Amino acid sequence: MRILVVEDDAVVRELIEFKLSGAGHEVLLEGDGEAGLARAKAERPDLIILDWMMPKLTGLQVCEAIRAEESLANSPVLLLTARAQESDVEKGFAAGANDYLLKPFSPRELLARVEALAAKGT
């Protein structure tokens, strides 16, 4: 499965890449929302993991843009964020996220959620 990871923290990006590629996934990486959205449109990945708080475009803005893009509208999106308030979770799902995982996160839980989203998409 091809997974696009849009995360501005290089250490977190590398951790996610290590865990997902070790599980056999092809991982595409971007460091800001604008580049992530452009990559999503160009590559049409099977799954998109978005940080919320990023430069240029937030993860919520990217998620909303993905849902508005016909070719990406059904792509699973996982928001990976430190925003833990109940209202933030509601905003994430309202923007179109399929799942919401809080930082700090367990790499094993991330992989389990990715695999669950992949199973729903097939």
Summary of the structure (lengths in Angstrom):
residues: 122
radius of gyration: 12.7
end to end distance: 11.1
largest distance: 34.7
contacts: 402
relative contact order: 0.18
helix: 48%
strand: 20%
